[in-house]
Amino acid sequence: MKIKDLPEEERPREKLLFHGAHSLSVVELLAILLRTGRKGEDVLEFSAALLNGWGGLEGLCRAEAKELMSENGLSSSKVATLAAVIELGNRIAALGERDRDQWQTRLEKIAKDTRFCDRELIYAIFLDAGGKVIEEEKISFGGQSGAYLDIPVFYRKAVRMNAYGVVLVHNHPDGSCSASREDIAITDHVKKGLDFLGVELVGHYIAAGGQLTQVP
């Protein structure tokens, strides 16, 4: 059925406003983004044809903007709209996935990312009560001989994020997994400060050569 033949309340935009976006089919949602059809097809027919021609929603999401530009009836503005919506969806999905990360997964990624780094970096992973990642932040950029941790700023971030726990990790550019006296001392100092704030220091780790060692 063509869109002009539908009752007004059943047309995609009106249906969305009255019943919510969840009530629309993929074809109807796509029709809202496209706004108009092409020669011989109204917007609903055009949307259905696009989905069929590109292998459904998954295929359409995989298509590059340059590829979509070759489709009859897709102007640059329509392609830009589709590409923007798809990218927003990807980023929203990535945020959700990130929030579901356990801190061990994030810790292993930091170890791999810093494997060939020639300067010392300090990361803080802020956790909720379930041990899931609220936020990860690179809190210090140092040199080959060490990095400076601004402890008051670090404490403020933990409190501002309402973190239940924190994991610290820093890399050793020389590849040594051994904890120095300074590493042990800073761990003890940070733990005492976090305890006072009601935040748990879940662990302090050294990343070296892609491997992890916990500071005692």
VOLUM-239442 format. One record per residue (C-alpha): residue in three letters; residue number from 1; x, y, z. Coordinates in Angstrom, 3 decimals. Example, Ala and Ser with C-alpha at 12.3 -4.5 7.8 and 13.67 -1.06 7.14 Angstrom:
<recs>
<rec r="ALA" k="1" X="12.300" Y="-4.500" Z="7.800"/>
<rec r="SER" k="2" X="13.670" Y="-1.060" Z="7.140"/>
</recs>
This chain:
<recs>
<rec r="MET" k="1" X="0.000" Y="0.000" Z="0.000"/>
<rec r="LYS" k="2" X="1.242" Y="3.458" Z="-0.900"/>
<rec r="ILE" k="3" X="1.747" Y="5.955" Z="1.891"/>
<rec r="LYS" k="4" X="-0.941" Y="8.283" Z="0.471"/>
<rec r="ASP" k="5" X="-3.502" Y="5.501" Z="0.844"/>
<rec r="LEU" k="6" X="-2.815" Y="4.970" Z="4.536"/>
<rec r="PRO" k="7" X="-4.909" Y="6.627" Z="7.241"/>
<rec r="GLU" k="8" X="-3.010" Y="9.618" Z="8.600"/>
<rec r="GLU" k="9" X="-2.373" Y="7.971" Z="11.961"/>
<rec r="GLU" k="10" X="-0.783" Y="4.975" Z="10.223"/>
<rec r="ARG" k="11" X="1.759" Y="7.011" Z="8.262"/>
<rec r="PRO" k="12" X="5.316" Y="6.561" Z="9.591"/>
<rec r="ARG" k="13" X="5.867" Y="9.970" Z="11.205"/>
<rec r="GLU" k="14" X="2.422" Y="10.147" Z="12.769"/>
<rec r="LYS" k="15" X="2.640" Y="6.533" Z="13.900"/>
<rec r="LEU" k="16" X="5.962" Y="7.248" Z="15.595"/>
<rec r="LEU" k="17" X="4.617" Y="10.308" Z="17.383"/>
<rec r="PHE" k="18" X="1.435" Y="8.615" Z="18.568"/>
<rec r="HIS" k="19" X="2.698" Y="5.104" Z="19.312"/>
<rec r="GLY" k="20" X="6.473" Y="5.416" Z="19.727"/>
<rec r="ALA" k="21" X="9.419" Y="4.437" Z="17.523"/>
<rec r="HIS" k="22" X="9.235" Y="0.813" Z="18.702"/>
<rec r="SER" k="23" X="5.906" Y="0.405" Z="16.878"/>
<rec r="LEU" k="24" X="7.465" Y="1.030" Z="13.450"/>
<rec r="SER" k="25" X="8.901" Y="-1.551" Z="11.112"/>
<rec r="VAL" k="26" X="12.413" Y="-1.160" Z="9.691"/>
<rec r="VAL" k="27" X="10.871" Y="-0.051" Z="6.398"/>
<rec r="GLU" k="28" X="8.853" Y="2.648" Z="8.166"/>
<rec r="LEU" k="29" X="11.846" Y="3.889" Z="10.157"/>
<rec r="LEU" k="30" X="13.928" Y="4.089" Z="7.004"/>
<rec r="ALA" k="31" X="11.110" Y="5.958" Z="5.255"/>
<rec r="ILE" k="32" X="11.221" Y="8.664" Z="7.930"/>
<rec r="LEU" k="33" X="14.935" Y="9.167" Z="7.290"/>
<rec r="LEU" k="34" X="14.550" Y="9.245" Z="3.506"/>
<rec r="ARG" k="35" X="11.507" Y="11.582" Z="3.597"/>
<rec r="THR" k="36" X="10.700" Y="11.143" Z="-0.125"/>
<rec r="GLY" k="37" X="10.662" Y="8.319" Z="-2.636"/>
<rec r="ARG" k="38" X="11.969" Y="8.137" Z="-6.167"/>
<rec r="LYS" k="39" X="10.427" Y="8.038" Z="-9.614"/>
<rec r="GLY" k="40" X="7.727" Y="5.381" Z="-9.677"/>
<rec r="GLU" k="41" X="7.971" Y="4.592" Z="-5.944"/>
<rec r="ASP" k="42" X="6.730" Y="6.406" Z="-2.895"/>
<rec r="VAL" k="43" X="8.949" Y="6.548" Z="0.192"/>
<rec r="LEU" k="44" X="7.673" Y="3.280" Z="1.683"/>
<rec r="GLU" k="45" X="8.193" Y="1.401" Z="-1.567"/>
<rec r="PHE" k="46" X="11.611" Y="3.024" Z="-1.986"/>
<rec r="SER" k="47" X="12.601" Y="1.992" Z="1.546"/>
<rec r="ALA" k="48" X="11.503" Y="-1.595" Z="0.985"/>
<rec r="ALA" k="49" X="13.392" Y="-1.725" Z="-2.323"/>
<rec r="LEU" k="50" X="16.570" Y="-0.405" Z="-0.683"/>
<rec r="LEU" k="51" X="16.440" Y="-3.006" Z="2.054"/>
<rec r="ASN" k="52" X="15.805" Y="-5.797" Z="-0.434"/>
<rec r="GLY" k="53" X="18.545" Y="-4.592" Z="-2.756"/>
<rec r="TRP" k="54" X="21.218" Y="-4.179" Z="-0.101"/>
<rec r="GLY" k="55" X="20.628" Y="-7.367" Z="1.862"/>
<rec r="GLY" k="56" X="18.387" Y="-6.043" Z="4.593"/>
<rec r="LEU" k="57" X="19.298" Y="-3.740" Z="7.449"/>
<rec r="GLU" k="58" X="22.623" Y="-5.479" Z="8.078"/>
<rec r="GLY" k="59" X="23.702" Y="-5.083" Z="4.467"/>
<rec r="LEU" k="60" X="22.622" Y="-1.459" Z="4.380"/>
<rec r="CYS" k="61" X="24.634" Y="-0.740" Z="7.534"/>
<rec r="ARG" k="62" X="27.736" Y="-2.284" Z="5.987"/>
<rec r="ALA" k="63" X="27.526" Y="-0.221" Z="2.807"/>
<rec r="GLU" k="64" X="29.942" Y="2.666" Z="2.375"/>
<rec r="ALA" k="65" X="28.609" Y="6.138" Z="1.613"/>
<rec r="LYS" k="66" X="30.264" Y="6.046" Z="-1.821"/>
<rec r="GLU" k="67" X="28.451" Y="2.810" Z="-2.611"/>
<rec r="LEU" k="68" X="25.095" Y="4.219" Z="-1.575"/>
<rec r="MET" k="69" X="25.631" Y="7.241" Z="-3.798"/>
<rec r="SER" k="70" X="25.362" Y="4.907" Z="-6.795"/>
<rec r="GLU" k="71" X="21.778" Y="4.009" Z="-5.864"/>
<rec r="ASN" k="72" X="19.159" Y="5.706" Z="-7.998"/>
<rec r="GLY" k="73" X="17.113" Y="8.100" Z="-5.862"/>
<rec r="LEU" k="74" X="19.650" Y="8.475" Z="-3.058"/>
<rec r="SER" k="75" X="20.882" Y="12.056" Z="-3.071"/>
<rec r="SER" k="76" X="23.993" Y="13.118" Z="-1.194"/>
<rec r="SER" k="77" X="21.839" Y="14.545" Z="1.611"/>
<rec r="LYS" k="78" X="19.958" Y="11.253" Z="2.019"/>
<rec r="VAL" k="79" X="23.192" Y="9.263" Z="2.006"/>
<rec r="ALA" k="80" X="24.672" Y="11.622" Z="4.586"/>
<rec r="THR" k="81" X="21.596" Y="11.171" Z="6.789"/>
<rec r="LEU" k="82" X="21.789" Y="7.376" Z="6.561"/>
<rec r="ALA" k="83" X="25.541" Y="7.315" Z="7.198"/>
<rec r="ALA" k="84" X="25.181" Y="9.611" Z="10.217"/>
<rec r="VAL" k="85" X="22.378" Y="7.527" Z="11.748"/>
<rec r="ILE" k="86" X="24.304" Y="4.278" Z="11.222"/>
<rec r="GLU" k="87" X="27.441" Y="5.746" Z="12.802"/>
<rec r="LEU" k="88" X="25.451" Y="7.065" Z="15.767"/>
<rec r="GLY" k="89" X="24.011" Y="3.587" Z="16.218"/>
<rec r="ASN" k="90" X="27.505" Y="2.085" Z="16.139"/>
<rec r="ARG" k="91" X="28.758" Y="4.532" Z="18.728"/>
<rec r="ILE" k="92" X="25.787" Y="3.991" Z="21.009"/>
<rec r="ALA" k="93" X="26.317" Y="0.229" Z="20.758"/>
<rec r="ALA" k="94" X="30.006" Y="0.721" Z="21.570"/>
<rec r="LEU" k="95" X="29.128" Y="2.744" Z="24.649"/>
<rec r="GLY" k="96" X="26.809" Y="0.040" Z="25.864"/>
<rec r="GLU" k="97" X="29.449" Y="-2.606" Z="25.247"/>
<rec r="ARG" k="98" X="32.069" Y="-0.563" Z="27.038"/>
<rec r="ASP" k="99" X="29.832" Y="-0.162" Z="30.078"/>
<rec r="ARG" k="100" X="29.421" Y="-3.939" Z="30.253"/>
<rec r="ASP" k="101" X="33.172" Y="-4.529" Z="30.315"/>
<rec r="GLN" k="102" X="34.649" Y="-6.158" Z="33.364"/>
<rec r="TRP" k="103" X="37.771" Y="-4.397" Z="34.550"/>
<rec r="GLN" k="104" X="39.968" Y="-7.416" Z="33.790"/>
<rec r="THR" k="105" X="39.120" Y="-7.102" Z="30.099"/>
<rec r="ARG" k="106" X="40.006" Y="-3.412" Z="30.087"/>
<rec r="LEU" k="107" X="43.221" Y="-4.107" Z="32.010"/>
<rec r="GLU" k="108" X="44.358" Y="-6.669" Z="29.437"/>
<rec r="LYS" k="109" X="43.672" Y="-4.202" Z="26.626"/>
<rec r="ILE" k="110" X="45.810" Y="-1.533" Z="28.316"/>
<rec r="ALA" k="111" X="48.643" Y="-4.066" Z="28.672"/>
<rec r="LYS" k="112" X="48.502" Y="-4.807" Z="24.946"/>
<rec r="ASP" k="113" X="48.163" Y="-1.147" Z="23.945"/>
<rec r="THR" k="114" X="51.227" Y="-0.100" Z="25.983"/>
<rec r="ARG" k="115" X="53.425" Y="-3.035" Z="24.980"/>
<rec r="PHE" k="116" X="55.682" Y="-0.956" Z="22.742"/>
<rec r="CYS" k="117" X="55.188" Y="2.408" Z="24.446"/>
<rec r="ASP" k="118" X="58.474" Y="4.203" Z="25.177"/>
<rec r="ARG" k="119" X="57.078" Y="6.403" Z="27.960"/>
<rec r="GLU" k="120" X="55.444" Y="5.604" Z="31.253"/>
<rec r="LEU" k="121" X="51.695" Y="6.133" Z="31.482"/>
<rec r="ILE" k="122" X="49.279" Y="5.740" Z="34.365"/>
<rec r="TYR" k="123" X="45.677" Y="4.659" Z="33.815"/>
<rec r="ALA" k="124" X="42.766" Y="4.607" Z="36.244"/>
<rec r="ILE" k="125" X="39.774" Y="2.330" Z="35.696"/>
<rec r="PHE" k="126" X="36.791" Y="3.475" Z="37.744"/>
<rec r="LEU" k="127" X="34.305" Y="0.737" Z="38.691"/>
<rec r="ASP" k="128" X="30.723" Y="0.410" Z="39.847"/>
<rec r="ALA" k="129" X="29.600" Y="-1.900" Z="42.644"/>
<rec r="GLY" k="130" X="29.363" Y="-4.826" Z="40.218"/>
<rec r="GLY" k="131" X="32.977" Y="-4.472" Z="39.108"/>
<rec r="LYS" k="132" X="31.968" Y="-3.081" Z="35.732"/>
<rec r="VAL" k="133" X="33.735" Y="-0.179" Z="34.123"/>
<rec r="ILE" k="134" X="32.267" Y="3.288" Z="34.619"/>
<rec r="GLU" k="135" X="35.147" Y="5.081" Z="32.964"/>
<rec r="GLU" k="136" X="38.768" Y="4.576" Z="31.979"/>
<rec r="GLU" k="137" X="41.160" Y="7.499" Z="31.964"/>
<rec r="LYS" k="138" X="44.816" Y="8.060" Z="31.205"/>
<rec r="ILE" k="139" X="45.715" Y="10.185" Z="34.222"/>
<rec r="SER" k="140" X="49.440" Y="10.754" Z="33.716"/>
<rec r="PHE" k="141" X="51.875" Y="11.048" Z="30.823"/>
<rec r="GLY" k="142" X="55.450" Y="10.528" Z="31.908"/>
<rec r="GLY" k="143" X="58.837" Y="9.786" Z="30.393"/>
<rec r="GLN" k="144" X="61.024" Y="6.699" Z="30.249"/>
<rec r="SER" k="145" X="62.009" Y="7.010" Z="33.905"/>
<rec r="GLY" k="146" X="58.560" Y="7.433" Z="35.414"/>
<rec r="ALA" k="147" X="55.219" Y="9.249" Z="35.557"/>
<rec r="TYR" k="148" X="53.794" Y="11.611" Z="38.154"/>
<rec r="LEU" k="149" X="50.429" Y="10.835" Z="39.735"/>
<rec r="ASP" k="150" X="48.546" Y="13.929" Z="40.897"/>
<rec r="ILE" k="151" X="46.869" Y="12.202" Z="43.835"/>
<rec r="PRO" k="152" X="44.398" Y="14.981" Z="44.869"/>
<rec r="VAL" k="153" X="43.119" Y="15.230" Z="41.277"/>
<rec r="PHE" k="154" X="42.843" Y="11.437" Z="41.117"/>
<rec r="TYR" k="155" X="40.833" Y="11.333" Z="44.354"/>
<rec r="ARG" k="156" X="38.481" Y="14.047" Z="43.120"/>
<rec r="LYS" k="157" X="37.803" Y="12.093" Z="39.927"/>
<rec r="ALA" k="158" X="36.982" Y="8.954" Z="41.875"/>
<rec r="VAL" k="159" X="34.520" Y="10.858" Z="44.070"/>
<rec r="ARG" k="160" X="33.002" Y="12.778" Z="41.147"/>
<rec r="MET" k="161" X="32.329" Y="9.521" Z="39.284"/>
<rec r="ASN" k="162" X="30.813" Y="7.979" Z="42.413"/>
<rec r="ALA" k="163" X="33.177" Y="5.052" Z="41.913"/>
<rec r="TYR" k="164" X="32.855" Y="2.000" Z="44.130"/>
<rec r="GLY" k="165" X="36.361" Y="0.858" Z="43.247"/>
<rec r="VAL" k="166" X="39.434" Y="1.829" Z="41.239"/>
<rec r="VAL" k="167" X="42.080" Y="-0.140" Z="39.387"/>
<rec r="LEU" k="168" X="45.406" Y="1.552" Z="38.709"/>
<rec r="VAL" k="169" X="47.802" Y="0.377" Z="36.036"/>
<rec r="HIS" k="170" X="51.065" Y="1.813" Z="34.763"/>
<rec r="ASN" k="171" X="53.501" Y="0.497" Z="32.212"/>
<rec r="HIS" k="172" X="57.248" Y="-0.084" Z="32.492"/>
<rec r="PRO" k="173" X="58.873" Y="0.895" Z="29.175"/>
<rec r="ASP" k="174" X="62.018" Y="-1.090" Z="30.082"/>
<rec r="GLY" k="175" X="59.984" Y="-4.304" Z="30.069"/>
<rec r="SER" k="176" X="60.518" Y="-5.092" Z="33.752"/>
<rec r="CYS" k="177" X="57.557" Y="-6.600" Z="35.593"/>
<rec r="SER" k="178" X="59.131" Y="-6.027" Z="38.999"/>
<rec r="ALA" k="179" X="57.536" Y="-3.482" Z="41.321"/>
<rec r="SER" k="180" X="59.885" Y="-0.768" Z="42.524"/>
<rec r="ARG" k="181" X="59.913" Y="0.583" Z="46.072"/>
<rec r="GLU" k="182" X="58.155" Y="3.667" Z="44.698"/>
<rec r="ASP" k="183" X="55.436" Y="1.476" Z="43.146"/>
<rec r="ILE" k="184" X="54.816" Y="-0.266" Z="46.463"/>
<rec r="ALA" k="185" X="54.857" Y="3.004" Z="48.423"/>
<rec r="ILE" k="186" X="52.402" Y="4.772" Z="46.099"/>
<rec r="THR" k="187" X="50.079" Y="1.754" Z="46.216"/>
<rec r="ASP" k="188" X="49.971" Y="1.872" Z="50.011"/>
<rec r="HIS" k="189" X="49.478" Y="5.645" Z="50.028"/>
<rec r="VAL" k="190" X="46.669" Y="5.580" Z="47.449"/>
<rec r="LYS" k="191" X="44.908" Y="2.695" Z="49.199"/>
<rec r="LYS" k="192" X="44.815" Y="4.570" Z="52.501"/>
<rec r="GLY" k="193" X="43.435" Y="7.701" Z="50.846"/>
<rec r="LEU" k="194" X="40.767" Y="5.794" Z="48.921"/>
<rec r="ASP" k="195" X="39.762" Y="3.862" Z="52.045"/>
<rec r="PHE" k="196" X="39.134" Y="7.178" Z="53.769"/>
<rec r="LEU" k="197" X="36.872" Y="8.201" Z="50.856"/>
<rec r="GLY" k="198" X="34.996" Y="4.900" Z="50.909"/>
<rec r="VAL" k="199" X="36.462" Y="3.760" Z="47.575"/>
<rec r="GLU" k="200" X="38.205" Y="0.406" Z="47.190"/>
<rec r="LEU" k="201" X="41.592" Y="0.098" Z="45.501"/>
<rec r="VAL" k="202" X="40.871" Y="-3.139" Z="43.681"/>
<rec r="GLY" k="203" X="44.455" Y="-3.434" Z="42.493"/>
<rec r="HIS" k="204" X="47.530" Y="-1.673" Z="41.151"/>
<rec r="TYR" k="205" X="49.162" Y="-3.371" Z="38.192"/>
<rec r="ILE" k="206" X="52.330" Y="-3.075" Z="36.147"/>
<rec r="ALA" k="207" X="52.075" Y="-3.651" Z="32.384"/>
<rec r="ALA" k="208" X="55.310" Y="-4.741" Z="30.725"/>
<rec r="GLY" k="209" X="55.801" Y="-6.535" Z="27.433"/>
<rec r="GLY" k="210" X="52.075" Y="-7.130" Z="27.180"/>
<rec r="GLN" k="211" X="52.017" Y="-8.923" Z="30.545"/>
<rec r="LEU" k="212" X="50.553" Y="-7.823" Z="33.892"/>
<rec r="THR" k="213" X="51.922" Y="-8.030" Z="37.420"/>
<rec r="GLN" k="214" X="50.104" Y="-6.856" Z="40.529"/>
<rec r="VAL" k="215" X="51.957" Y="-4.517" Z="42.849"/>
<rec r="PRO" k="216" X="52.031" Y="-6.001" Z="46.373"/>
</recs>
